[in-house]
Amino acid sequence: MKLSKIEQETIIKGNAADDKWEIVTADPKIKRLMEKRGWEQDDRVNPWGYVSYWVPYKAVSIRTKESMSRGLTGNARNNIYKAISARRSKQESMGKFVNPGDAGNDIM
């Protein structure tokens, strides 16, 4: 049974007695993200495609509104720049990277 986008919900449940959150989802993006991050699905099977993950409280962060509206910090911006530069250098050394500014210059 294929669920519509609105039915592919994600629910985060917890209580004061546990030290883990239960994340229940039918959203394929969240499922891929959880697997990519190393979280394993609970063994329970749901006929509608929902799966559960148990995650320690420390693994889930609830941020303030202000932190969500801020842009990147200088440090984060530098880290992204370094990662992009490293990837380009690797691609250039493998002959796979073409600078967009150089594209088409050999035509004339």
Backbone bond lengths (Angstrom), bond angles and torsions (degrees), N, CA, C in turn:
res aa  C-N    CA-C-N  psi(-1)  N-CA   C-N-CA  omega(-1)  CA-C   N-CA-C  phi
1 M - - - 1.449 - - 1.526 108.44 -
2 K 1.314 116.51 121.17 1.456 121.01 179.99 1.524 109.32 -87.96
3 L 1.321 114.92 129.68 1.459 120.67 179.45 1.520 110.46 -89.97
4 S 1.327 116.17 145.12 1.462 119.84 174.75 1.532 108.71 -71.90
5 K 1.308 116.88 166.73 1.472 121.20 -179.73 1.527 111.15 -57.01
6 I 1.318 117.71 -40.33 1.466 120.55 -177.73 1.530 111.06 -70.45
7 E 1.327 116.72 -25.14 1.464 120.58 178.26 1.530 112.90 -83.31
8 Q 1.321 117.52 -13.83 1.469 122.11 -179.26 1.531 109.22 -84.15
9 E 1.302 115.70 61.41 1.456 120.52 -175.20 1.525 112.01 -84.25
10 T 1.330 114.57 162.57 1.453 122.42 175.38 1.518 107.43 -125.65
11 I 1.325 115.87 130.76 1.459 121.89 -177.58 1.521 108.19 -123.55
12 I 1.326 116.21 131.13 1.469 121.23 176.27 1.516 106.61 -110.79
13 K 1.346 115.58 118.12 1.468 120.25 -176.30 1.522 109.84 -120.41
14 G 1.302 115.70 145.54 1.458 121.69 175.45 1.514 109.49 -163.06
15 N 1.333 115.70 169.07 1.461 119.04 175.89 1.523 108.93 -148.87
16 A 1.307 116.86 170.67 1.460 122.09 -174.62 1.529 113.12 -67.47
17 A 1.322 117.77 -19.84 1.465 120.68 -177.26 1.535 112.83 -85.94
18 D 1.320 117.28 -21.95 1.467 120.82 -177.22 1.523 111.41 -96.12
19 D 1.317 115.27 163.04 1.459 120.49 174.17 1.523 110.56 -113.01
20 K 1.357 116.37 15.56 1.456 121.41 -179.55 1.520 110.70 -136.20
21 W 1.332 114.40 152.41 1.456 121.58 171.56 1.530 107.23 -95.07
22 E 1.324 116.00 146.03 1.459 119.64 169.11 1.524 106.23 -104.23
23 I 1.316 116.16 121.97 1.456 121.05 177.28 1.520 106.93 -106.32
24 V 1.328 115.67 116.61 1.462 122.53 -178.17 1.523 106.53 -111.77
25 T 1.330 117.19 126.34 1.461 119.16 -177.15 1.516 112.43 -147.80
26 A 1.330 115.33 153.00 1.459 122.81 170.38 1.526 108.75 -120.48
27 D 1.325 116.84 3.82 1.459 122.46 -178.51 1.536 109.53 -80.26
28 P 1.336 117.95 118.40 1.466 120.44 -178.41 1.536 113.27 -59.24
29 K 1.332 117.27 -33.71 1.471 120.14 179.05 1.525 110.88 -64.37
30 I 1.324 116.67 -43.53 1.465 120.90 -179.84 1.527 109.62 -68.04
31 K 1.329 117.12 -39.25 1.468 120.44 177.63 1.527 110.71 -59.50
32 R 1.345 116.21 -46.88 1.471 119.89 179.00 1.521 111.24 -62.90
33 L 1.322 116.90 -41.17 1.465 121.23 179.51 1.525 110.80 -62.70
34 M 1.328 116.94 -44.39 1.465 120.54 -179.61 1.527 110.51 -63.56
35 E 1.318 117.69 -42.46 1.463 121.17 178.32 1.528 110.75 -65.61
36 K 1.323 115.51 -42.50 1.469 120.37 179.68 1.528 111.27 -61.65
37 R 1.325 116.50 -36.28 1.459 121.75 -179.75 1.533 112.58 -81.20
38 G 1.347 116.68 -3.17 1.463 120.25 174.72 1.516 115.69 95.31
39 W 1.327 118.21 8.02 1.463 120.99 178.85 1.512 108.72 -85.16
40 E 1.321 116.49 135.85 1.468 121.53 -178.43 1.526 110.58 -99.41
41 Q 1.322 114.79 144.14 1.461 120.52 178.71 1.518 110.52 -68.75
42 D 1.325 114.73 147.51 1.455 121.78 170.61 1.536 106.91 -66.47
43 D 1.320 117.23 154.25 1.472 121.45 -177.75 1.523 113.76 -73.88
44 R 1.318 117.19 -13.74 1.463 119.27 -178.28 1.525 110.63 -64.75
45 V 1.324 115.78 139.35 1.461 121.52 179.99 1.516 108.99 -110.27
46 N 1.328 115.44 135.63 1.450 121.42 -179.33 1.528 107.75 -119.84
47 P 1.310 118.95 129.86 1.472 120.70 -176.40 1.530 114.16 -64.28
48 W 1.318 118.70 -18.09 1.458 121.74 -178.63 1.530 112.60 -94.21
49 G 1.322 117.50 1.07 1.462 119.82 176.81 1.518 115.19 95.13
50 Y 1.323 117.75 5.79 1.464 120.61 176.96 1.522 109.79 -76.33
51 V 1.310 116.76 140.94 1.458 122.16 174.27 1.530 108.31 -129.51
52 S 1.331 115.64 158.05 1.467 121.21 -179.81 1.515 110.26 -118.82
53 Y 1.318 115.06 146.77 1.460 123.19 173.64 1.521 106.68 -130.13
54 W 1.323 117.42 140.26 1.463 121.97 175.11 1.518 107.67 -105.87
55 V 1.327 115.14 122.79 1.462 121.58 -172.74 1.529 109.04 -128.52
56 P 1.337 118.69 134.36 1.474 120.16 177.46 1.532 111.27 -59.89
57 Y 1.320 116.20 148.63 1.459 120.82 179.60 1.523 112.04 -51.63
58 K 1.335 116.93 -39.43 1.463 121.05 -176.82 1.531 112.87 -64.94
59 A 1.319 117.43 -19.73 1.461 120.70 -177.29 1.526 112.91 -80.52
60 V 1.328 117.60 -12.46 1.462 121.63 -179.08 1.515 108.74 -109.80
61 S 1.318 115.30 130.23 1.463 120.59 -178.19 1.522 109.80 -116.96
62 I 1.318 116.32 129.91 1.458 121.36 174.83 1.517 106.53 -109.77
63 R 1.305 115.65 114.48 1.460 121.52 -172.56 1.520 111.57 -96.60
64 T 1.321 114.69 160.70 1.457 120.25 176.74 1.529 109.77 -77.14
65 K 1.307 116.25 159.71 1.458 120.55 176.92 1.525 110.78 -58.85
66 E 1.325 115.37 -41.02 1.458 120.55 -176.60 1.526 111.12 -61.30
67 S 1.328 116.77 -40.17 1.463 118.96 -178.09 1.527 111.23 -68.69
68 M 1.303 117.72 -26.07 1.453 121.13 -179.88 1.529 111.72 -78.49
69 S 1.318 117.94 -24.47 1.460 120.36 -177.55 1.524 112.37 -92.25
70 R 1.324 116.95 -12.32 1.468 119.86 178.92 1.513 110.77 -74.81
71 G 1.325 115.28 151.69 1.466 120.60 174.68 1.522 109.47 -80.21
72 L 1.309 116.08 -172.06 1.452 121.07 178.76 1.519 110.80 -69.14
73 T 1.319 116.04 144.09 1.459 120.29 173.58 1.523 108.08 -75.51
74 G 1.304 116.62 163.66 1.458 120.82 178.61 1.513 111.91 -57.97
75 N 1.335 116.85 -39.99 1.453 121.43 179.91 1.532 111.15 -64.49
76 A 1.325 117.23 -44.90 1.466 121.04 179.29 1.522 110.08 -64.34
77 R 1.333 116.89 -41.25 1.456 120.98 178.80 1.537 110.82 -61.54
78 N 1.340 116.16 -42.82 1.470 120.58 178.26 1.524 111.58 -63.87
79 N 1.326 117.29 -40.89 1.468 120.50 178.60 1.521 111.39 -62.14
80 I 1.332 116.91 -40.56 1.463 120.87 178.76 1.526 109.65 -66.23
81 Y 1.334 116.73 -43.46 1.461 120.93 179.22 1.526 110.82 -60.37
82 K 1.328 116.71 -43.45 1.467 120.94 179.43 1.530 110.93 -63.47
83 A 1.322 117.18 -41.75 1.463 120.91 -179.53 1.524 110.79 -64.89
84 I 1.327 117.00 -42.26 1.467 120.77 179.12 1.527 109.89 -65.49
85 S 1.329 116.97 -43.73 1.466 120.93 179.58 1.521 111.17 -62.08
86 A 1.333 117.28 -41.98 1.464 121.09 179.45 1.527 110.48 -63.90
87 R 1.330 116.25 -42.36 1.467 119.73 179.59 1.525 110.92 -64.41
88 R 1.351 117.17 -42.61 1.464 120.41 178.43 1.521 111.03 -62.70
89 S 1.333 116.25 -42.77 1.467 119.84 179.50 1.525 110.38 -60.24
90 K 1.324 115.83 -42.95 1.469 120.33 179.72 1.525 110.15 -64.14
91 Q 1.338 116.78 -42.74 1.463 120.46 -179.81 1.528 110.91 -66.34
92 E 1.346 116.35 -39.88 1.461 120.23 178.52 1.521 110.69 -63.02
93 S 1.331 116.53 -41.26 1.463 119.50 -179.52 1.530 111.61 -67.32
94 M 1.323 116.22 -24.62 1.466 120.58 178.67 1.534 110.83 -93.96
95 G 1.347 116.70 -2.68 1.463 120.86 179.82 1.506 114.04 76.24
96 K 1.330 118.07 20.90 1.464 121.15 -176.13 1.530 113.40 -103.31
97 F 1.323 118.31 -11.52 1.464 120.10 -174.26 1.514 110.13 -102.30
98 V 1.322 115.90 130.71 1.454 121.56 173.35 1.508 106.64 -120.60
99 N 1.313 116.56 124.41 1.455 121.25 178.14 1.516 108.37 -65.81
100 P 1.326 119.19 125.23 1.466 121.38 -178.69 1.527 112.34 -55.50
101 G 1.324 117.99 -30.44 1.453 121.16 179.06 1.518 111.98 -70.14
102 D 1.330 117.84 -22.08 1.465 122.08 -179.37 1.516 112.61 -91.05
103 A 1.303 117.48 -12.67 1.459 121.06 -176.02 1.532 110.19 -65.41
104 G 1.296 116.68 130.71 1.469 121.34 176.98 1.514 114.30 87.45
105 N 1.333 120.08 -7.54 1.457 121.25 -178.44 1.512 112.67 -69.85
106 D 1.326 118.31 -22.27 1.450 120.35 -177.84 1.533 112.00 -83.37
107 I 1.323 118.16 -2.01 1.458 121.95 -178.54 1.529 110.67 -74.13
108 M 1.301 117.35 -39.41 1.477 120.50 -176.30 1.479 112.03 -86.55
